[in-house]
Amino acid sequence: MKSKCQGVCRAVALLMMFFWFAPEIGAHSAPEQAVTFHGGVAKTTELFNLELVIEDRRLRLFVRDRHNRPLDTGGSSAKALAWGRGHSAEIGLRPGEHAALVGEGEFQTVALERVIVTLRMPEHEPVTAWFSGLSSKGS
């Protein structure tokens, strides 16, 4: 009877350990590819998943962790270099709503071919991402 009880106790202990450490196991799961949540263009970087949305002359850069959870962009900044068909524009991006950095600039959304974004987040090295295949929601 004693050995049966010990077996049950061990099984219960193992189950308790599994449930205790299960969140840690999930926290170290493989990173996910960037997903578009706002109709923009998604890009996976070494540290973040980014989505660039262009509306008229406004850029919004949504910043998510590698598991596609929104990150706080307070204290962050970014610079975007937008170019296409013989023109270019540099746009500064500042924290806005919904884990996004927002900025406006003088560029033709119809002719826009590429945007290079350099993102600076507190306690992280700067990250650069190239976006192409762009289309504007407002044009």
VENMOPE-V907822 format. One record per residue. RES is the residue in three letters. PHI is phi in whole degrees, -180 to 180 (* if undefined). BURIAL is 1 if it has 24 or more other C-alpha atoms within 12 Angstrom, else 0. D_CENTER is the distance of its C-alpha to the mean C-alpha in whole Angstrom. Layout:
res:RES phi:PHI burial:BURIAL d_center:D_CENTER
res:RES phi:PHI burial:BURIAL d_center:D_CENTER
This chain:
res:MET phi:* burial:0 d_center:56
res:LYS phi:-65 burial:0 d_center:55
res:SER phi:-69 burial:0 d_center:53
res:LYS phi:-66 burial:0 d_center:51
res:CYS phi:-65 burial:0 d_center:50
res:GLN phi:-64 burial:0 d_center:49
res:GLY phi:-64 burial:0 d_center:47
res:VAL phi:-66 burial:0 d_center:45
res:CYS phi:-62 burial:0 d_center:44
res:ARG phi:-64 burial:0 d_center:43
res:ALA phi:-62 burial:0 d_center:41
res:VAL phi:-64 burial:0 d_center:40
res:ALA phi:-62 burial:0 d_center:39
res:LEU phi:-64 burial:0 d_center:36
res:LEU phi:-63 burial:0 d_center:35
res:MET phi:-63 burial:0 d_center:34
res:MET phi:-64 burial:0 d_center:33
res:PHE phi:-61 burial:0 d_center:30
res:PHE phi:-69 burial:0 d_center:29
res:TRP phi:-67 burial:0 d_center:29
res:PHE phi:-96 burial:0 d_center:27
res:ALA phi:-58 burial:0 d_center:25
res:PRO phi:-61 burial:0 d_center:22
res:GLU phi:-66 burial:0 d_center:22
res:ILE phi:-65 burial:0 d_center:22
res:GLY phi:-66 burial:0 d_center:19
res:ALA phi:-67 burial:0 d_center:17
res:HIS phi:-106 burial:0 d_center:17
res:SER phi:-72 burial:0 d_center:16
res:ALA phi:-62 burial:0 d_center:15
res:PRO phi:-62 burial:0 d_center:11
res:GLU phi:-104 burial:0 d_center:10
res:GLN phi:-72 burial:0 d_center:9
res:ALA phi:-62 burial:1 d_center:7
res:VAL phi:-126 burial:1 d_center:8
res:THR phi:-89 burial:0 d_center:10
res:PHE phi:-105 burial:0 d_center:10
res:HIS phi:-127 burial:0 d_center:12
res:GLY phi:80 burial:0 d_center:14
res:GLY phi:-98 burial:1 d_center:12
res:VAL phi:-111 burial:1 d_center:11
res:ALA phi:-98 burial:1 d_center:8
res:LYS phi:-144 burial:1 d_center:8
res:THR phi:-96 burial:1 d_center:7
res:THR phi:-114 burial:1 d_center:8
res:GLU phi:-62 burial:0 d_center:10
res:LEU phi:-110 burial:1 d_center:8
res:PHE phi:-136 burial:1 d_center:5
res:ASN phi:-107 burial:1 d_center:3
res:LEU phi:-120 burial:1 d_center:4
res:GLU phi:-135 burial:1 d_center:7
res:LEU phi:-105 burial:1 d_center:10
res:VAL phi:-118 burial:1 d_center:13
res:ILE phi:-114 burial:1 d_center:16
res:GLU phi:-132 burial:1 d_center:19
res:ASP phi:53 burial:0 d_center:22
res:ARG phi:-108 burial:1 d_center:22
res:ARG phi:-120 burial:1 d_center:19
res:LEU phi:-111 burial:1 d_center:15
res:ARG phi:-128 burial:1 d_center:12
res:LEU phi:-113 burial:1 d_center:9
res:PHE phi:-90 burial:1 d_center:6
res:VAL phi:-114 burial:1 d_center:4
res:ARG phi:-131 burial:1 d_center:3
res:ASP phi:-76 burial:1 d_center:5
res:ARG phi:-73 burial:1 d_center:7
res:HIS phi:-113 burial:1 d_center:8
res:ASN phi:64 burial:1 d_center:6
res:ARG phi:-97 burial:0 d_center:7
res:PRO phi:-58 burial:1 d_center:7
res:LEU phi:-110 burial:1 d_center:7
res:ASP phi:-69 burial:0 d_center:11
res:THR phi:-99 burial:1 d_center:11
res:GLY phi:-58 burial:0 d_center:14
res:GLY phi:81 burial:0 d_center:16
res:SER phi:-96 burial:1 d_center:13
res:SER phi:-152 burial:1 d_center:14
res:ALA phi:-153 burial:1 d_center:13
res:LYS phi:-123 burial:1 d_center:16
res:ALA phi:-118 burial:1 d_center:16
res:LEU phi:-110 burial:1 d_center:19
res:ALA phi:-106 burial:1 d_center:20
res:TRP phi:-150 burial:1 d_center:23
res:GLY phi:172 burial:0 d_center:25
res:ARG phi:45 burial:0 d_center:28
res:GLY phi:83 burial:0 d_center:30
res:HIS phi:-138 burial:0 d_center:28
res:SER phi:-147 burial:0 d_center:25
res:ALA phi:-149 burial:1 d_center:23
res:GLU phi:-105 burial:1 d_center:21
res:ILE phi:-124 burial:1 d_center:19
res:GLY phi:-85 burial:1 d_center:18
res:LEU phi:-116 burial:1 d_center:15
res:ARG phi:-126 burial:1 d_center:15
res:PRO phi:-56 burial:1 d_center:14
res:GLY phi:-132 burial:0 d_center:15
res:GLU phi:-89 burial:0 d_center:14
res:HIS phi:59 burial:0 d_center:12
res:ALA phi:57 burial:1 d_center:9
res:ALA phi:-121 burial:1 d_center:9
res:LEU phi:-105 burial:1 d_center:11
res:VAL phi:-128 burial:1 d_center:14
res:GLY phi:-158 burial:1 d_center:17
res:GLU phi:-124 burial:1 d_center:20
res:GLY phi:-156 burial:1 d_center:22
res:GLU phi:-95 burial:0 d_center:25
res:PHE phi:-151 burial:1 d_center:24
res:GLN phi:-91 burial:1 d_center:26
res:THR phi:-66 burial:1 d_center:23
res:VAL phi:-66 burial:0 d_center:25
res:ALA phi:-95 burial:0 d_center:26
res:LEU phi:-68 burial:1 d_center:22
res:GLU phi:-110 burial:1 d_center:21
res:ARG phi:-150 burial:1 d_center:19
res:VAL phi:-135 burial:1 d_center:16
res:ILE phi:-109 burial:1 d_center:15
res:VAL phi:-115 burial:1 d_center:13
res:THR phi:-112 burial:1 d_center:13
res:LEU phi:-104 burial:1 d_center:11
res:ARG phi:-120 burial:1 d_center:13
res:MET phi:-112 burial:1 d_center:12
res:PRO phi:-55 burial:0 d_center:15
res:GLU phi:66 burial:0 d_center:16
res:HIS phi:-135 burial:0 d_center:14
res:GLU phi:-70 burial:0 d_center:15
res:PRO phi:-60 burial:0 d_center:14
res:VAL phi:-123 burial:1 d_center:11
res:THR phi:-115 burial:1 d_center:12
res:ALA phi:-134 burial:1 d_center:11
res:TRP phi:-102 burial:1 d_center:14
res:PHE phi:-117 burial:1 d_center:13
res:SER phi:-139 burial:1 d_center:17
res:GLY phi:69 burial:0 d_center:18
res:LEU phi:-91 burial:1 d_center:18
res:SER phi:-146 burial:1 d_center:19
res:SER phi:-95 burial:1 d_center:20
res:LYS phi:-72 burial:0 d_center:20
res:GLY phi:-95 burial:0 d_center:23
res:SER phi:-113 burial:0 d_center:25
